[in-house]
Amino acid sequence: MKKFLVLAVVLAAGLAQAEGVYTSLTFDQKDKQNSDQVNYVYGLNVGQKFSNGFAVEARMEDERVEPGAGATQKQEGLIQAKVSYDVATGTAFTPYVAGALGHKNKSTLDFNFWVAEAGVKAKFGDFGARYGVRRRSAWDNSTTIAYDTTEHTVAVGYNLTKNDNISVAYKVERRNDSVSSEYNTKGLYYTRSF
């Protein structure tokens, strides 16, 4: 995680002189269903948007797992590299697709995963909205890993300035197997474009 943080800072410093560069600070509260467990996820994104509709992004997360009922707190981490493509329509609505590869570090195991995502963004002046569906799974999705889920996201945002955006999101994550966890998530995000 420390190496990835250094890489993200160097990438942000190097790209900050290029148009289309952005960084985001994110916070998610994930409420595990049928459980007292709550996960607090702090994230950092560093990305570059290109004029042809493509974008690349690096993400890192630090996740604090509060199991509840006197159980011991756990710490988890994640790093991810993502490529996305916006389909220009000439309207307020922009469909998109994305794919990502990453690595998850839990208290008892480490594993690699993949992500496939699709959705649509809408822009109305300084206001924006997004709906997306994401499938995420470990490459080796055995019962000990349990990381095969589908997540639906609804997000709304507002441009505070030409370069600053704040948004909120609600996510519903459900398992695709019999062992993965299910969450309802509330998120708050700040993005700075350069």
Order of alpha helices (4+ residues) and beta strands (2+ residues): alpha-beta-beta-beta-beta-beta-beta-beta-beta-beta-beta
